[in-house]
Amino acid sequence: MAQTKQQVAIITGGGTGIGLATARMLAKKGWGVAITGRREAKLAEAARQIEKTSFAPVLIVAADVSDRKQAAGVVDAALLRFGRVDAVVNAAGAAELADIDQSAGDVLDRILGVNTIAPAAIIARAWTEFKKQESGCVVNISSWATHDPFPGFFAYAASKAAVNLMARSCAVEGREIGVRGFAVAPGAVETDMLRSAFDETMIPTSACLSPDEVASVVVACIEGQHDRENGKTIYMRRGDSGSVEMFASPS
């Protein structure tokens, strides 16, 4: 097992969108990053983008994190490469519009697998290392839908509500070992996943956050700038004036 003094983050969904933006920002700050996703070619392209703007090491791990063994294997791969894990960012997501009576079977399995089971499996595996190190940070990408569920997001909103509570649990159980937990819950973000469900006539680009805007909050959580919100869900969206509006869930 390699051992580095450099801080290391695991980022699921690191090949695109919020995950890639977060990996890029952390790498610029000198973090080693392990990015994971299903498509190895996409991860390789993401790694090239990150390496163009930083000298930080990038590990790519192709995996289907909805499979618990593969999710835990991502942490194992990061430990083998770097010898440590300091932060976990659960940015992988799945979203499908479906009426409540259609939100069963394969739809439910796909959404809960990626949005709920995967973060839980990765956090559980990383927790062992956090306990050894007596430090660590978990940031789960949630959704504004947990505050105001859009019709058709019955399963999606529920799956994301779970990661809000995971973040709170991480803060509560992590208090004695120096581990912090946050959920960042953006409204519409200009990503491929958004456009797979909504076109610009439904949600114009001007109403969307950028992946970089969300990633900047994620990185600020990791760096300690939002420690007052430890255990909370930080909601953010594009306001009517065009500015970014934010508030945190009650304790």
KETI-634688 format. One record per residue: x, y, z of N, C-alpha, C in turn; residue in three letters. Coordinates in nm, 2 decimals, always signed. Example, Ala and Ser with C-alpha at 12.3 -4.5 7.8 and 13.67 -1.06 7.14 Angstrom:
2
     n_X     n_Y     n_Z    ca_X    ca_Y    ca_Z     c_X     c_Y     c_Z  residu
   +1.32   -0.57   +0.78   +1.23   -0.45   +0.78   +1.32   -0.33   +0.78     ALA
   +1.28   -0.22   +0.71   +1.37   -0.11   +0.71   +1.29   +0.00   +0.79     SER
REM end
This chain:
251
     n_X     n_Y     n_Z    ca_X    ca_Y    ca_Z     c_X     c_Y     c_Z  residu
   +0.08   -0.12   +0.00   +0.00   +0.00   +0.00   +0.09   +0.13   +0.00     MET
   +0.06   +0.21   -0.10   +0.13   +0.34   -0.10   +0.09   +0.43   +0.02     ALA
   +0.17   +0.52   +0.06   +0.14   +0.61   +0.17   +0.18   +0.75   +0.13     GLN
   +0.08   +0.84   +0.14   +0.11   +0.98   +0.10   +0.06   +1.07   +0.21     THR
   +0.13   +1.19   +0.23   +0.09   +1.29   +0.32   -0.02   +1.38   +0.26     LYS
   -0.03   +1.37   +0.13   -0.12   +1.45   +0.05   -0.27   +1.40   +0.09     GLN
   -0.35   +1.50   +0.11   -0.49   +1.47   +0.13   -0.56   +1.41   +0.01     GLN
   -0.65   +1.32   +0.03   -0.71   +1.24   -0.08   -0.86   +1.24   -0.07     VAL
   -0.93   +1.26   -0.18   -1.07   +1.26   -0.18   -1.12   +1.15   -0.28     ALA
   -1.22   +1.08   -0.25   -1.29   +0.99   -0.34   -1.42   +1.06   -0.39     ILE
   -1.44   +1.07   -0.52   -1.55   +1.14   -0.57   -1.63   +1.05   -0.67     ILE
   -1.75   +1.01   -0.63   -1.83   +0.93   -0.72   -1.89   +1.02   -0.83     THR
   -1.92   +0.96   -0.94   -1.97   +1.05   -1.05   -1.87   +1.15   -1.09     GLY
   -1.74   +1.11   -1.08   -1.63   +1.21   -1.10   -1.60   +1.24   -1.25     GLY
   -1.67   +1.17   -1.34   -1.64   +1.19   -1.48   -1.71   +1.30   -1.54     GLY
   -1.82   +1.35   -1.48   -1.90   +1.46   -1.54   -1.96   +1.55   -1.43     THR
   -2.02   +1.66   -1.47   -2.10   +1.74   -1.39   -2.04   +1.79   -1.26     GLY
   -2.11   +1.78   -1.15   -2.07   +1.83   -1.02   -1.95   +1.75   -0.97     ILE
   -1.95   +1.62   -1.00   -1.83   +1.54   -0.95   -1.70   +1.58   -1.02     GLY
   -1.70   +1.60   -1.15   -1.58   +1.64   -1.22   -1.54   +1.78   -1.17     LEU
   -1.64   +1.87   -1.16   -1.60   +2.01   -1.11   -1.54   +2.01   -0.97     ALA
   -1.59   +1.92   -0.89   -1.53   +1.91   -0.75   -1.39   +1.85   -0.76     THR
   -1.37   +1.75   -0.84   -1.24   +1.69   -0.85   -1.14   +1.79   -0.91     ALA
   -1.18   +1.86   -1.00   -1.09   +1.96   -1.06   -1.05   +2.07   -0.96     ARG
   -1.15   +2.11   -0.88   -1.12   +2.22   -0.78   -1.03   +2.16   -0.67     MET
   -1.05   +2.04   -0.62   -0.97   +1.99   -0.52   -0.83   +1.96   -0.57     LEU
   -0.82   +1.91   -0.69   -0.68   +1.88   -0.75   -0.60   +2.01   -0.76     ALA
   -0.67   +2.12   -0.80   -0.60   +2.25   -0.81   -0.55   +2.29   -0.67     LYS
   -0.61   +2.25   -0.56   -0.57   +2.28   -0.43   -0.47   +2.18   -0.37     LYS
   -0.43   +2.08   -0.46   -0.32   +1.99   -0.42   -0.37   +1.86   -0.37     GLY
   -0.50   +1.83   -0.37   -0.55   +1.70   -0.33   -0.53   +1.60   -0.43     TRP
   -0.50   +1.48   -0.39   -0.51   +1.36   -0.47   -0.66   +1.32   -0.49     GLY
   -0.70   +1.28   -0.60   -0.84   +1.25   -0.62   -0.86   +1.11   -0.69     VAL
   -0.95   +1.04   -0.64   -0.99   +0.91   -0.70   -1.13   +0.93   -0.75     ALA
   -1.15   +0.93   -0.88   -1.28   +0.95   -0.94   -1.34   +0.82   -0.99     ILE
   -1.47   +0.80   -0.97   -1.53   +0.68   -1.02   -1.66   +0.70   -1.09     THR
   -1.69   +0.61   -1.18   -1.81   +0.62   -1.26   -1.81   +0.49   -1.34     GLY
   -1.92   +0.47   -1.42   -1.94   +0.35   -1.49   -1.85   +0.34   -1.62     ARG
   -1.83   +0.46   -1.68   -1.77   +0.46   -1.81   -1.62   +0.50   -1.80     ARG
   -1.53   +0.40   -1.83   -1.39   +0.42   -1.81   -1.34   +0.53   -1.91     GLU
   -1.39   +0.53   -2.03   -1.34   +0.63   -2.13   -1.38   +0.78   -2.08     ALA
   -1.49   +0.79   -2.02   -1.53   +0.92   -1.96   -1.44   +0.96   -1.85     LYS
   -1.41   +0.87   -1.77   -1.32   +0.89   -1.65   -1.18   +0.93   -1.70     LEU
   -1.13   +0.86   -1.81   -1.00   +0.89   -1.86   -1.00   +1.03   -1.92     ALA
   -1.10   +1.08   -1.98   -1.11   +1.21   -2.04   -1.11   +1.31   -1.92     GLU
   -1.19   +1.28   -1.82   -1.19   +1.37   -1.70   -1.06   +1.38   -1.64     ALA
   -0.98   +1.27   -1.63   -0.85   +1.27   -1.57   -0.76   +1.36   -1.65     ALA
   -0.77   +1.36   -1.78   -0.69   +1.44   -1.87   -0.72   +1.59   -1.84     ARG
   -0.85   +1.62   -1.82   -0.89   +1.76   -1.79   -0.83   +1.81   -1.66     GLN
   -0.84   +1.72   -1.56   -0.79   +1.76   -1.43   -0.64   +1.78   -1.43     ILE
   -0.57   +1.69   -1.50   -0.42   +1.69   -1.51   -0.37   +1.81   -1.59     GLU
   -0.45   +1.87   -1.67   -0.41   +1.99   -1.75   -0.40   +2.11   -1.66     LYS
   -0.47   +2.11   -1.55   -0.48   +2.23   -1.46   -0.42   +2.21   -1.32     THR
   -0.36   +2.09   -1.30   -0.30   +2.07   -1.17   -0.19   +1.96   -1.18     SER
   -0.11   +1.94   -1.08   -0.01   +1.84   -1.08   -0.05   +1.73   -0.98     PHE
   -0.17   +1.73   -0.94   -0.22   +1.63   -0.84   -0.24   +1.50   -0.91     ALA
   -0.22   +1.39   -0.83   -0.24   +1.26   -0.89   -0.39   +1.23   -0.90     PRO
   -0.43   +1.16   -1.01   -0.57   +1.12   -1.03   -0.57   +0.97   -1.05     VAL
   -0.66   +0.91   -0.97   -0.69   +0.77   -0.99   -0.83   +0.75   -1.05     LEU
   -0.84   +0.67   -1.15   -0.97   +0.64   -1.21   -1.01   +0.50   -1.17     ILE
   -1.13   +0.48   -1.13   -1.18   +0.35   -1.09   -1.32   +0.33   -1.16     VAL
   -1.32   +0.25   -1.26   -1.45   +0.22   -1.33   -1.53   +0.13   -1.24     ALA
   -1.65   +0.17   -1.20   -1.73   +0.08   -1.12   -1.88   +0.12   -1.12     ALA
   -1.96   +0.03   -1.10   -2.10   +0.05   -1.08   -2.13   +0.06   -0.93     ASP
   -2.13   +0.18   -0.88   -2.14   +0.20   -0.73   -2.27   +0.15   -0.67     VAL
   -2.37   +0.13   -0.76   -2.50   +0.08   -0.70   -2.48   -0.07   -0.65     SER
   -2.37   -0.13   -0.70   -2.34   -0.26   -0.64   -2.25   -0.24   -0.52     ASP
   -2.29   -0.29   -0.41   -2.22   -0.26   -0.28   -2.08   -0.31   -0.28     ARG
   -2.05   -0.42   -0.34   -1.91   -0.47   -0.34   -1.83   -0.38   -0.43     LYS
   -1.88   -0.34   -0.54   -1.80   -0.25   -0.63   -1.78   -0.11   -0.56     GLN
   -1.88   -0.06   -0.49   -1.87   +0.06   -0.41   -1.76   +0.06   -0.31     ALA
   -1.76   -0.05   -0.23   -1.65   -0.07   -0.13   -1.52   -0.08   -0.20     ALA
   -1.52   -0.14   -0.32   -1.39   -0.16   -0.39   -1.33   -0.03   -0.44     GLY
   -1.41   +0.07   -0.46   -1.36   +0.20   -0.49   -1.27   +0.25   -0.38     VAL
   -1.32   +0.24   -0.26   -1.24   +0.28   -0.14   -1.11   +0.20   -0.13     VAL
   -1.13   +0.07   -0.15   -1.01   -0.02   -0.14   -0.90   +0.03   -0.25     ASP
   -0.95   +0.06   -0.37   -0.86   +0.10   -0.47   -0.79   +0.23   -0.44     ALA
   -0.86   +0.32   -0.38   -0.80   +0.45   -0.33   -0.70   +0.43   -0.23     ALA
   -0.73   +0.34   -0.13   -0.63   +0.31   -0.03   -0.51   +0.24   -0.08     LEU
   -0.52   +0.15   -0.18   -0.41   +0.08   -0.24   -0.32   +0.18   -0.31     LEU
   -0.38   +0.28   -0.37   -0.30   +0.38   -0.45   -0.24   +0.49   -0.36     ARG
   -0.32   +0.54   -0.26   -0.28   +0.66   -0.18   -0.24   +0.62   -0.04     PHE
   -0.30   +0.52   +0.02   -0.28   +0.48   +0.16   -0.36   +0.56   +0.25     GLY
   -0.46   +0.64   +0.20   -0.54   +0.72   +0.29   -0.66   +0.77   +0.22     ARG
   -0.77   +0.81   +0.29   -0.88   +0.87   +0.24   -0.92   +0.98   +0.34     VAL
   -0.93   +1.10   +0.29   -0.96   +1.22   +0.38   -1.10   +1.27   +0.36     ASP
   -1.16   +1.25   +0.24   -1.29   +1.30   +0.21   -1.36   +1.21   +0.11     ALA
   -1.49   +1.20   +0.13   -1.58   +1.13   +0.03   -1.68   +1.22   -0.02     VAL
   -1.69   +1.23   -0.15   -1.80   +1.32   -0.21   -1.88   +1.23   -0.29     VAL
   -2.01   +1.21   -0.25   -2.10   +1.12   -0.32   -2.18   +1.20   -0.42     ASN
   -2.13   +1.21   -0.54   -2.19   +1.30   -0.65   -2.26   +1.22   -0.76     ALA
   -2.24   +1.09   -0.76   -2.31   +1.01   -0.86   -2.46   +1.01   -0.84     ALA
   -2.53   +1.02   -0.94   -2.68   +1.03   -0.93   -2.76   +0.97   -1.04     GLY
   -2.88   +0.93   -1.01   -2.97   +0.88   -1.11   -3.10   +0.95   -1.09     ALA
   -3.17   +1.00   -1.20   -3.30   +1.07   -1.19   -3.38   +1.02   -1.31     ALA
   -3.50   +0.98   -1.27   -3.60   +0.95   -1.37   -3.74   +1.00   -1.33     GLU
   -3.80   +1.07   -1.43   -3.94   +1.11   -1.40   -4.04   +1.00   -1.41     LEU
   -4.12   +0.98   -1.30   -4.21   +0.87   -1.31   -4.32   +0.90   -1.21     ALA
   -4.45   +0.88   -1.25   -4.56   +0.90   -1.16   -4.55   +0.79   -1.05     ASP
   -4.62   +0.82   -0.94   -4.60   +0.74   -0.82   -4.64   +0.59   -0.85     ILE
   -4.74   +0.57   -0.93   -4.78   +0.43   -0.96   -4.69   +0.36   -1.05     ASP
   -4.59   +0.44   -1.11   -4.49   +0.38   -1.20   -4.35   +0.37   -1.13     GLN
   -4.35   +0.41   -1.00   -4.22   +0.42   -0.93   -4.19   +0.30   -0.85     SER
   -4.19   +0.19   -0.92   -4.16   +0.06   -0.85   -4.07   -0.02   -0.95     ALA
   -4.04   -0.14   -0.90   -3.96   -0.23   -0.99   -3.83   -0.17   -1.03     GLY
   -3.80   -0.18   -1.16   -3.67   -0.14   -1.21   -3.64   +0.01   -1.18     ASP
   -3.74   +0.10   -1.19   -3.72   +0.24   -1.16   -3.67   +0.26   -1.02     VAL
   -3.74   +0.20   -0.93   -3.70   +0.21   -0.79   -3.56   +0.16   -0.76     LEU
   -3.53   +0.04   -0.82   -3.40   -0.02   -0.80   -3.29   +0.07   -0.86     ASP
   -3.31   +0.12   -0.97   -3.20   +0.21   -1.03   -3.18   +0.33   -0.95     ARG
   -3.28   +0.40   -0.91   -3.27   +0.52   -0.84   -3.21   +0.50   -0.70     ILE
   -3.27   +0.41   -0.63   -3.22   +0.39   -0.49   -3.08   +0.33   -0.49     LEU
   -3.05   +0.25   -0.59   -2.92   +0.18   -0.60   -2.81   +0.29   -0.61     GLY
   -2.82   +0.38   -0.70   -2.72   +0.49   -0.72   -2.73   +0.59   -0.62     VAL
   -2.85   +0.64   -0.58   -2.86   +0.76   -0.50   -2.85   +0.73   -0.35     ASN
   -2.88   +0.61   -0.31   -2.89   +0.58   -0.17   -2.80   +0.46   -0.12     THR
   -2.81   +0.35   -0.19   -2.72   +0.24   -0.15   -2.57   +0.27   -0.17     ILE
   -2.54   +0.33   -0.29   -2.40   +0.36   -0.32   -2.33   +0.45   -0.21     ALA
   -2.40   +0.56   -0.18   -2.33   +0.65   -0.08   -2.32   +0.58   +0.06     PRO
   -2.42   +0.50   +0.10   -2.41   +0.43   +0.22   -2.30   +0.33   +0.22     ALA
   -2.28   +0.25   +0.11   -2.18   +0.15   +0.11   -2.04   +0.22   +0.11     ALA
   -2.02   +0.33   +0.04   -1.89   +0.39   +0.04   -1.86   +0.46   +0.17     ILE
   -1.96   +0.52   +0.23   -1.93   +0.59   +0.36   -1.89   +0.48   +0.46     ILE
   -1.97   +0.37   +0.46   -1.94   +0.26   +0.56   -1.80   +0.21   +0.55     ALA
   -1.75   +0.19   +0.42   -1.62   +0.14   +0.40   -1.51   +0.24   +0.44     ARG
   -1.54   +0.37   +0.40   -1.44   +0.47   +0.44   -1.44   +0.50   +0.59     ALA
   -1.54   +0.47   +0.66   -1.55   +0.51   +0.80   -1.44   +0.44   +0.88     TRP
   -1.41   +0.31   +0.84   -1.31   +0.24   +0.91   -1.17   +0.32   +0.90     THR
   -1.15   +0.38   +0.79   -1.02   +0.46   +0.77   -1.03   +0.59   +0.85     GLU
   -1.15   +0.65   +0.85   -1.17   +0.78   +0.92   -1.14   +0.75   +1.07     PHE
   -1.19   +0.64   +1.12   -1.17   +0.61   +1.26   -1.02   +0.59   +1.30     LYS
   -0.95   +0.53   +1.21   -0.80   +0.51   +1.23   -0.73   +0.65   +1.23     LYS
   -0.77   +0.73   +1.13   -0.71   +0.86   +1.11   -0.76   +0.97   +1.21     GLN
   -0.88   +0.94   +1.27   -0.95   +1.04   +1.36   -0.97   +1.17   +1.28     GLU
   -1.01   +1.15   +1.16   -1.05   +1.27   +1.08   -1.11   +1.22   +0.95     SER
   -1.19   +1.31   +0.89   -1.25   +1.28   +0.76   -1.37   +1.37   +0.74     GLY
   -1.42   +1.37   +0.61   -1.53   +1.45   +0.58   -1.61   +1.38   +0.47     CYS
   -1.74   +1.38   +0.49   -1.84   +1.33   +0.39   -1.92   +1.44   +0.34     VAL
   -1.93   +1.45   +0.21   -2.03   +1.55   +0.15   -2.11   +1.47   +0.05     VAL
   -2.24   +1.47   +0.07   -2.34   +1.40   -0.02   -2.41   +1.50   -0.10     ASN
   -2.41   +1.48   -0.23   -2.49   +1.57   -0.32   -2.64   +1.52   -0.31     ILE
   -2.72   +1.61   -0.26   -2.86   +1.58   -0.24   -2.93   +1.66   -0.35     SER
   -3.05   +1.71   -0.32   -3.13   +1.78   -0.42   -3.23   +1.87   -0.35     SER
   -3.26   +1.98   -0.42   -3.37   +2.07   -0.38   -3.50   +2.00   -0.37     TRP
   -3.51   +1.89   -0.44   -3.64   +1.81   -0.44   -3.67   +1.75   -0.30     ALA
   -3.57   +1.75   -0.21   -3.60   +1.70   -0.07   -3.66   +1.81   +0.01     THR
   -3.66   +1.93   -0.04   -3.73   +2.04   +0.02   -3.86   +2.07   -0.05     HIS
   -3.87   +2.05   -0.18   -3.99   +2.08   -0.26   -3.99   +1.98   -0.37     ASP
   -4.04   +1.86   -0.35   -4.03   +1.76   -0.46   -4.12   +1.79   -0.58     PRO
   -4.05   +1.79   -0.70   -4.12   +1.81   -0.82   -4.21   +1.69   -0.86     PHE
   -4.33   +1.71   -0.91   -4.41   +1.60   -0.95   -4.33   +1.50   -1.05     PRO
   -4.34   +1.38   -1.02   -4.26   +1.28   -1.09   -4.13   +1.24   -1.02     GLY
   -4.10   +1.30   -0.91   -3.98   +1.28   -0.84   -4.00   +1.20   -0.71     PHE
   -4.11   +1.12   -0.70   -4.14   +1.05   -0.58   -4.02   +0.96   -0.54     PHE
   -3.97   +0.88   -0.62   -3.85   +0.80   -0.58   -3.72   +0.88   -0.57     ALA
   -3.70   +0.97   -0.66   -3.58   +1.05   -0.66   -3.57   +1.13   -0.53     TYR
   -3.68   +1.20   -0.50   -3.67   +1.29   -0.38   -3.65   +1.20   -0.25     ALA
   -3.72   +1.09   -0.25   -3.70   +1.00   -0.13   -3.55   +0.95   -0.12     ALA
   -3.50   +0.91   -0.24   -3.36   +0.86   -0.24   -3.26   +0.97   -0.19     SER
   -3.29   +1.09   -0.23   -3.20   +1.20   -0.19   -3.22   +1.24   -0.04     LYS
   -3.34   +1.23   +0.01   -3.37   +1.26   +0.15   -3.28   +1.17   +0.24     ALA
   -3.26   +1.05   +0.19   -3.18   +0.95   +0.27   -3.04   +1.00   +0.29     ALA
   -2.98   +1.06   +0.19   -2.84   +1.11   +0.20   -2.83   +1.23   +0.29     VAL
   -2.94   +1.31   +0.31   -2.94   +1.42   +0.40   -2.93   +1.36   +0.54     ASN
   -3.00   +1.25   +0.57   -2.99   +1.19   +0.71   -2.86   +1.12   +0.73     LEU
   -2.80   +1.06   +0.62   -2.67   +1.00   +0.63   -2.57   +1.11   +0.67     MET
   -2.58   +1.23   +0.61   -2.48   +1.34   +0.65   -2.50   +1.37   +0.80     ALA
   -2.62   +1.38   +0.84   -2.65   +1.41   +0.98   -2.59   +1.30   +1.07     ARG
   -2.61   +1.18   +1.04   -2.56   +1.06   +1.11   -2.40   +1.07   +1.12     SER
   -2.34   +1.10   +1.00   -2.20   +1.12   +1.00   -2.15   +1.22   +1.10     CYS
   -2.22   +1.33   +1.11   -2.18   +1.44   +1.20   -2.20   +1.40   +1.34     ALA
   -2.31   +1.33   +1.37   -2.33   +1.28   +1.51   -2.23   +1.18   +1.55     VAL
   -2.22   +1.07   +1.47   -2.13   +0.96   +1.51   -1.98   +1.00   +1.49     GLU
   -1.96   +1.10   +1.41   -1.82   +1.14   +1.38   -1.77   +1.25   +1.48     GLY
   -1.85   +1.30   +1.57   -1.81   +1.40   +1.66   -1.69   +1.37   +1.74     ARG
   -1.69   +1.24   +1.79   -1.58   +1.20   +1.88   -1.46   +1.16   +1.81     GLU
   -1.46   +1.15   +1.68   -1.34   +1.10   +1.60   -1.30   +1.20   +1.49     ILE
   -1.36   +1.32   +1.50   -1.31   +1.43   +1.41   -1.37   +1.42   +1.27     GLY
   -1.48   +1.35   +1.25   -1.54   +1.34   +1.12   -1.66   +1.43   +1.10     VAL
   -1.67   +1.50   +0.99   -1.78   +1.59   +0.96   -1.86   +1.54   +0.85     ARG
   -1.99   +1.58   +0.84   -2.08   +1.53   +0.74   -2.17   +1.65   +0.69     GLY
   -2.19   +1.66   +0.56   -2.28   +1.76   +0.50   -2.35   +1.70   +0.38     PHE
   -2.47   +1.76   +0.36   -2.54   +1.73   +0.23   -2.56   +1.87   +0.16     ALA
   -2.53   +1.87   +0.04   -2.54   +1.99   -0.05   -2.66   +1.96   -0.14     VAL
   -2.76   +2.04   -0.14   -2.89   +2.01   -0.21   -2.92   +2.12   -0.31     ALA
   -2.87   +2.11   -0.43   -2.89   +2.22   -0.53   -3.03   +2.20   -0.60     PRO
   -3.08   +2.31   -0.65   -3.19   +2.31   -0.74   -3.14   +2.26   -0.88     GLY
   -3.20   +2.31   -0.98   -3.16   +2.26   -1.12   -3.01   +2.30   -1.14     ALA
   -2.93   +2.20   -1.19   -2.79   +2.22   -1.23   -2.78   +2.19   -1.38     VAL
   -2.71   +2.27   -1.45   -2.69   +2.25   -1.59   -2.60   +2.13   -1.62     GLU
   -2.66   +2.01   -1.63   -2.58   +1.89   -1.65   -2.66   +1.80   -1.75     THR
   -2.59   +1.70   -1.79   -2.65   +1.60   -1.88   -2.77   +1.53   -1.82     ASP
   -2.76   +1.50   -1.69   -2.86   +1.44   -1.62   -2.99   +1.52   -1.61     MET
   -2.97   +1.65   -1.59   -3.09   +1.74   -1.59   -3.16   +1.74   -1.73     LEU
   -3.07   +1.75   -1.84   -3.13   +1.76   -1.97   -3.19   +1.63   -2.02     ARG
   -3.16   +1.52   -1.95   -3.22   +1.39   -1.99   -3.36   +1.39   -1.94     SER
   -3.40   +1.48   -1.85   -3.54   +1.48   -1.80   -3.61   +1.61   -1.84     ALA
   -3.54   +1.72   -1.85   -3.61   +1.85   -1.88   -3.53   +1.92   -1.99     PHE
   -3.61   +1.97   -2.09   -3.55   +2.05   -2.19   -3.55   +2.20   -2.15     ASP
   -3.49   +2.28   -2.23   -3.48   +2.43   -2.19   -3.61   +2.50   -2.20     GLU
   -3.71   +2.45   -2.26   -3.84   +2.51   -2.25   -3.90   +2.49   -2.11     THR
   -3.87   +2.38   -2.05   -3.92   +2.36   -1.91   -3.83   +2.42   -1.81     MET
   -3.70   +2.41   -1.82   -3.61   +2.47   -1.72   -3.50   +2.54   -1.81     ILE
   -3.51   +2.67   -1.82   -3.41   +2.75   -1.90   -3.27   +2.75   -1.84     PRO
   -3.17   +2.76   -1.91   -3.03   +2.76   -1.86   -3.01   +2.87   -1.76     THR
   -3.08   +2.98   -1.78   -3.07   +3.10   -1.69   -3.12   +3.06   -1.55     SER
   -3.20   +2.96   -1.54   -3.25   +2.92   -1.40   -3.17   +2.82   -1.33     ALA
   -3.06   +2.77   -1.40   -2.98   +2.66   -1.35   -2.85   +2.71   -1.28     CYS
   -2.81   +2.64   -1.18   -2.67   +2.66   -1.13   -2.58   +2.59   -1.22     LEU
   -2.45   +2.63   -1.21   -2.35   +2.56   -1.29   -2.28   +2.45   -1.20     SER
   -2.23   +2.35   -1.25   -2.16   +2.25   -1.17   -2.05   +2.32   -1.08     PRO
   -1.98   +2.42   -1.13   -1.87   +2.48   -1.06   -1.93   +2.55   -0.93     ASP
   -2.05   +2.61   -0.95   -2.11   +2.68   -0.83   -2.14   +2.58   -0.72     GLU
   -2.19   +2.47   -0.76   -2.22   +2.36   -0.65   -2.09   +2.31   -0.60     VAL
   -1.99   +2.28   -0.68   -1.86   +2.23   -0.64   -1.79   +2.32   -0.54     ALA
   -1.81   +2.45   -0.56   -1.74   +2.54   -0.47   -1.79   +2.53   -0.33     SER
   -1.92   +2.50   -0.32   -1.98   +2.48   -0.18   -1.93   +2.35   -0.12     VAL
   -1.92   +2.25   -0.21   -1.87   +2.12   -0.16   -1.73   +2.13   -0.11     VAL
   -1.65   +2.20   -0.19   -1.51   +2.22   -0.14   -1.50   +2.30   -0.02     VAL
   -1.58   +2.40   -0.01   -1.58   +2.49   +0.11   -1.62   +2.40   +0.24     ALA
   -1.71   +2.31   +0.22   -1.75   +2.22   +0.33   -1.63   +2.13   +0.37     CYS
   -1.56   +2.08   +0.27   -1.44   +2.00   +0.30   -1.33   +2.08   +0.37     ILE
   -1.32   +2.20   +0.33   -1.21   +2.29   +0.39   -1.25   +2.35   +0.52     GLU
   -1.37   +2.33   +0.57   -1.41   +2.38   +0.70   -1.48   +2.51   +0.71     GLY
   -1.51   +2.56   +0.59   -1.58   +2.69   +0.58   -1.73   +2.69   +0.62     GLN
   -1.78   +2.57   +0.62   -1.92   +2.55   +0.66   -1.94   +2.47   +0.78     HIS
   -1.84   +2.47   +0.87   -1.85   +2.38   +0.99   -1.97   +2.42   +1.08     ASP
   -2.03   +2.54   +1.07   -2.15   +2.57   +1.14   -2.27   +2.48   +1.09     ARG
   -2.26   +2.44   +0.97   -2.36   +2.35   +0.91   -2.33   +2.20   +0.91     GLU
   -2.23   +2.17   +0.99   -2.20   +2.03   +1.01   -2.32   +1.95   +1.05     ASN
   -2.35   +1.84   +0.97   -2.47   +1.76   +0.99   -2.60   +1.81   +0.93     GLY
   -2.59   +1.93   +0.86   -2.71   +1.99   +0.80   -2.71   +1.97   +0.65     LYS
   -2.82   +2.00   +0.59   -2.83   +2.01   +0.45   -2.83   +2.15   +0.40     THR
   -2.74   +2.18   +0.31   -2.72   +2.32   +0.26   -2.80   +2.32   +0.12     ILE
   -2.91   +2.39   +0.12   -2.99   +2.41   +0.00   -2.94   +2.53   -0.08     TYR
   -2.94   +2.52   -0.21   -2.89   +2.63   -0.30   -2.97   +2.62   -0.43     MET
   -3.00   +2.74   -0.48   -3.07   +2.75   -0.61   -3.04   +2.88   -0.67     ARG
   -3.07   +2.90   -0.80   -3.06   +3.02   -0.87   -3.18   +3.11   -0.84     ARG
   -3.16   +3.22   -0.78   -3.27   +3.31   -0.74   -3.33   +3.39   -0.86     GLY
   -3.44   +3.45   -0.84   -3.50   +3.53   -0.95   -3.41   +3.64   -1.00     ASP
   -3.33   +3.69   -0.91   -3.24   +3.80   -0.95   -3.11   +3.75   -1.02     SER
   -3.10   +3.62   -1.03   -2.98   +3.56   -1.09   -2.87   +3.52   -1.00     GLY
   -2.88   +3.56   -0.87   -2.78   +3.53   -0.77   -2.81   +3.39   -0.71     SER
   -2.71   +3.33   -0.65   -2.73   +3.20   -0.58   -2.78   +3.22   -0.44     VAL
   -2.90   +3.16   -0.42   -2.96   +3.17   -0.28   -2.93   +3.04   -0.21     GLU
   -2.90   +3.05   -0.08   -2.86   +2.94   +0.00   -2.92   +2.95   +0.14     MET
   -2.96   +2.83   +0.20   -3.00   +2.82   +0.34   -2.97   +2.68   +0.38     PHE
   -2.96   +2.67   +0.52   -2.93   +2.54   +0.57   -3.05   +2.48   +0.64     ALA
   -3.07   +2.35   +0.65   -3.18   +2.29   +0.72   -3.16   +2.32   +0.87     SER
   -3.27   +2.32   +0.94   -3.26   +2.33   +1.09   -3.18   +2.22   +1.15     PRO
   -3.13   +2.24   +1.27   -3.05   +2.14   +1.34   -3.14   +2.02   +1.37     SER
REM end
